[in-house]
């Protein structure tokens, strides 16, 4: 009888851990999806910034502020 109780208890623990693992996997997938989406937005923003800077006059393109913005976007990628 004692062994049966131990087996039952261990099975319950195992089941509980399996449910927690599944919840953790779902959360990880959701976070991964959010990261992928953020990276896509960042890449699109970088492409827009590049396209905009190519149309600017040289003196504006060479400004310190614009270079700093470009560097920050590149660092994110």
N, C-alpha and C positions, 0 to 999 in steps of 0.2 A: 504494500500500500504506500509506503514511504517513497519508493522509487517512482511509482506512478505519479505521485504529487510533484516530485522533482521534475519529471519529464513534462508534466502539464505546465508547471511554472516556467521552465526553460522555453517551451514552445510559445507561451504567451509573451515572454521577453523578446524572443526572436521575431514574432509577428509585429510587436510594437516597434522594434528597430527597423523592420522592413518598411513599415508605414512611414517612419521618420526619414528613412533613406529616400523613399519615393518623393516625399515632400521636398527634401533637400535638392534632389535632382531637378524637380520642376522649378524651384527657385533659381537654381544655377542656369537652367536653360533660359529663363526669363531675363536674368541679368546679362547673359551672353547676348541675347537678342537686342537688349537696350544698348550694349556696347557697340554692336555691329551697326545699329542705326545711327548712333552718335558719330561713329567713324565715317559713315556715308555722308552725313551732314557736313562734317568737317572737310571731307574731300571735295564736296560740291562747293563749299564756301571758298576753299583754296583755289579751285578752278575759276570761280567768279572773280576773286581778287586778282588772279593772274591776268584774266581777260581784261579787267578794268585797268590794271596798271599798264598794259600794252598800248592802251589808247591815250594815255596821259602824256603831256609834254615831258621832255627829259628832265627839266629842273624839278618838276613835281615828283617824277618817278624816283629821282635820286634823294628825295627828302628823308630825313632821319626817321620821322614818324612812320612813313610808308614802309621803309626797310624793316623797322621794328615789328610792324604788323605782319609783314611777310615772314619774318623769322619765327614769330610765335606760331603762326599757322603751320609752317613747315615742321616745327618742333612737335606739334601735336600728331603729325602724321608719322 
